[in-house]
Amino acid sequence: MQPDHQKLSEYYAVAPDDIALSDIDTARIPAHVSIIMDGNGRWAAKRGLPRAQGHVAGVDALREAVTAGVRLGFDVFSVYAFSTENWRRPKLEVDLLMGLFAKTLVAELPLFHQENVRLELLGDLEALPAETYRVFMRGLDETAGHDGMTFALAVNYGSRAEIVRAAQDLARLARSGELDPDDIDQDLFSSHLYTAALPDPDLLIRTSGELRLSNYLLYQLAYTEFYVTDTLWPDFTRWDMLRAIRSFQSRSRRFGGV
């Protein structure tokens, strides 16, 4: 997508000392940016607040990141919101997160309509609480006709489970005689992943300084550029997004070539 340069300039008008919109080549914005949003709990702990307040503050950071993605002209912006392993957290925290997902999506639907954003969901949605599932389905339905940026939310997502699921799907097709195993290639395998409709990420951002993937998009990140920042997710701003893109644009992507 091509950014609206007037809106982009207005959004990034008052710059900090270390980064400005002029540091970015707006003709080379990554098409798909993905974020592992990490650090909500630590953000709250540093302020003597309950962990729940970190998750609430993280919603504000996500709203700003979505708006930044639209202004910069991302084709796809994806975020890791809740993993298959996160069910191990205390029930009170999990319940709060599920309620927050539903409440936030309802609140943000007007922004999605205003900015022409299409919602995509990645993960095993059937396992979600009924109300959260219902709201997510509403979001998918209401934004299905939008043709601006795709916002992909990974909820109850685990990459290993996704890969196993794809292998099982292909195995069933082979067993039924609908598929010759020799016809399985990377494109066919990719078409059975949750991300089948999306391009692989160009840039992965991880907040809070952790140097791991946490079972996120293991297949899709084969040639993705990584950017790790010590900034905790609730403190992540539009300017941090520019810093990540500046780093991305400073690299030479050879995809295994010379």
C-alpha positions in Angstrom: 0.0 0.0 0.0 1.1 3.5 -0.7 1.0 5.8 2.3 -1.0 9.0 2.3 2.0 11.4 2.7 0.0 14.3 4.1 -1.5 12.2 6.9 1.8 10.5 7.4 3.6 13.9 7.8 1.0 15.1 10.2 1.1 11.9 12.3 4.9 12.1 12.6 5.2 15.9 12.9 6.8 16.5 16.3 9.8 14.3 16.3 12.2 13.3 19.2 15.9 14.0 18.9 17.0 10.6 17.6 14.5 9.8 14.9 12.3 11.6 12.3 10.1 10.7 9.4 12.9 12.0 7.1 15.1 9.2 8.3 12.8 6.7 6.5 12.5 5.9 2.8 8.7 5.8 2.5 9.1 4.0 -0.8 10.7 1.0 1.0 8.3 0.4 3.8 8.1 -3.4 4.7 4.9 -4.9 3.4 4.3 -7.1 6.4 5.4 -6.1 9.9 4.8 -8.4 12.9 5.3 -7.8 16.6 5.7 -10.0 19.6 4.2 -7.7 22.2 6.1 -8.4 25.4 6.6 -6.7 28.7 3.1 -5.8 30.0 3.7 -7.5 33.3 7.1 -5.9 33.9 5.7 -2.5 32.9 3.1 -2.8 35.7 5.6 -4.2 38.2 8.0 -1.3 37.7 5.1 1.0 38.7 3.8 -1.1 41.6 0.6 -1.8 39.7 -1.3 -5.1 39.2 -0.3 -7.1 36.0 -3.8 -6.3 34.7 -2.9 -2.6 34.4 0.0 -3.6 32.1 -2.4 -5.4 29.8 -4.8 -2.4 29.7 -1.9 0.0 29.0 -0.8 -2.4 26.2 -4.1 -1.8 24.4 -3.2 1.9 24.0 0.2 0.9 22.5 -1.5 -1.4 20.1 -4.0 1.3 19.0 -1.0 3.6 18.2 0.8 0.8 16.4 -2.2 0.0 14.2 -2.6 3.7 13.3 1.2 3.9 12.6 0.9 0.9 10.3 -2.0 2.5 8.4 -0.1 5.8 8.0 3.1 4.1 6.9 1.3 2.0 4.3 1.7 -1.5 5.7 -0.1 -4.2 3.7 -0.2 -6.5 6.8 0.4 -5.8 10.4 0.3 -8.8 12.7 0.7 -9.2 16.4 1.1 -12.0 18.9 -1.5 -11.5 21.5 -2.0 -14.8 23.2 -0.1 -18.1 22.8 -1.2 -21.7 23.3 1.1 -21.7 26.3 -0.5 -18.6 27.9 -3.4 -20.7 29.2 -0.9 -21.8 32.0 -1.1 -18.3 33.5 -3.3 -17.7 36.5 -7.0 -18.1 35.6 -7.8 -14.5 36.8 -5.2 -13.1 34.3 -6.4 -15.3 31.5 -10.0 -14.4 32.1 -9.1 -10.7 32.2 -7.2 -11.0 28.9 -10.1 -12.8 27.2 -12.5 -10.1 28.3 -10.1 -7.4 27.3 -9.8 -8.9 23.8 -13.6 -8.7 23.4 -14.0 -5.3 24.9 -11.1 -3.8 22.9 -12.2 -5.2 19.6 -15.7 -3.7 20.0 -14.2 -0.4 21.0 -11.8 -0.3 18.1 -14.2 -1.4 15.3 -15.0 2.3 14.5 -11.3 2.9 14.0 -11.1 -0.2 11.7 -14.0 1.2 9.7 -12.5 4.7 9.5 -9.1 3.4 8.4 -10.4 0.7 6.1 -8.6 -2.0 8.1 -9.5 -5.7 7.6 -9.3 -8.1 10.6 -7.6 -11.5 10.2 -7.4 -14.0 13.1 -4.6 -16.6 13.5 -5.0 -19.5 15.9 -7.4 -22.1 17.3 -10.4 -19.9 17.8 -12.7 -22.7 18.8 -11.1 -22.9 22.2 -11.8 -19.3 23.1 -14.6 -18.3 25.5 -18.0 -18.0 23.8 -18.2 -14.2 24.2 -14.7 -13.6 22.9 -15.3 -15.9 20.0 -18.6 -14.1 19.2 -16.9 -10.7 19.2 -14.1 -11.9 17.0 -16.5 -13.4 14.5 -18.3 -10.0 14.4 -15.0 -8.3 13.7 -14.2 -10.6 10.9 -17.7 -10.1 9.4 -17.8 -6.3 9.7 -14.4 -5.7 8.2 -14.4 -8.4 5.5 -15.1 -5.9 2.8 -12.3 -3.5 3.8 -9.3 -3.4 1.4 -6.8 -1.3 3.3 -4.3 -2.7 5.8 -4.9 -6.3 7.1 -4.5 -6.5 10.9 -3.8 -10.1 11.9 -4.3 -11.0 15.5 -2.7 -14.2 16.7 -4.8 -15.5 19.6 -4.5 -19.0 21.1 -1.7 -19.4 18.5 1.3 -21.8 18.7 3.5 -22.3 15.7 4.4 -26.0 16.5 0.7 -26.8 16.8 0.0 -25.0 13.5 2.7 -27.0 11.7 1.4 -30.3 13.1 -2.2 -29.3 12.1 -1.0 -28.6 8.6 0.8 -31.9 8.4 -2.3 -33.7 9.6 -4.5 -32.0 7.0 -2.1 -33.0 4.2 -1.8 -36.6 5.6 -5.6 -37.0 5.6 -5.8 -35.8 2.0 -3.1 -38.3 1.0 -4.8 -41.1 2.9 -8.1 -40.4 1.1 -6.3 -40.4 -2.3 -7.1 -36.7 -2.9 -3.4 -35.8 -2.8 -0.2 -37.4 -4.1 2.5 -36.9 -1.4 5.0 -36.1 -4.1 2.9 -33.0 -4.9 3.5 -31.5 -1.5 5.8 -28.5 -1.8 6.3 -25.3 0.2 3.5 -23.5 -1.4 1.0 -26.3 -0.7 2.2 -26.7 2.9 1.9 -22.9 3.4 -1.7 -23.0 2.2 -2.6 -25.2 5.2 -1.2 -22.8 7.8 -3.3 -20.2 9.6 -1.4 -17.5 7.6 -2.3 -19.0 4.2 -3.8 -15.7 3.0 -0.9 -13.6 4.2 2.7 -12.9 2.9 5.5 -13.9 5.2 6.6 -11.1 7.5 9.4 -8.8 6.3 10.1 -7.4 9.7 9.6 -9.0 13.2 9.8 -6.6 16.2 10.1 -8.0 19.7 9.7 -5.7 22.7 11.1 -6.0 26.2 14.6 -7.2 25.0 13.9 -10.9 25.0 15.8 -12.9 22.4 13.5 -15.7 21.5 10.5 -16.4 19.2 8.2 -17.9 21.8 6.7 -20.4 19.4 5.6 -17.7 17.0 5.5 -18.1 13.2 8.4 -20.5 13.1 7.8 -21.6 9.5 7.0 -18.1 8.2 10.0 -16.2 9.7 12.6 -18.1 7.6 14.0 -14.9 6.0 12.4 -12.2 8.1 14.5 -9.4 9.5 14.5 -9.2 13.4 14.5 -6.1 15.5 14.6 -6.3 19.3 14.1 -3.3 21.6 14.3 -3.1 25.4 11.2 -0.9 25.3 8.4 -2.6 27.2 5.2 -3.0 25.1 3.0 -0.4 26.8 5.8 2.2 26.2 6.1 1.3 22.5 5.2 4.4 20.3 5.0 5.5 16.7 8.6 6.6 17.0 9.7 3.1 18.1 8.0 1.8 14.9 10.1 4.3 12.9 13.3 3.2 14.7 12.5 -0.5 13.8 11.9 0.4 10.1 15.1 2.5 10.0 17.0 -0.5 11.2 15.2 -2.7 8.6 16.1 -0.3 5.8 19.8 -0.3 6.7 20.1 -4.1 6.0 20.7 -5.9 2.7 18.2 -8.8 2.3 19.8 -11.5 0.2 17.5 -14.5 1.0 20.4 -16.9 1.0 22.1 -15.3 -2.1 25.5 -13.7 -2.3 
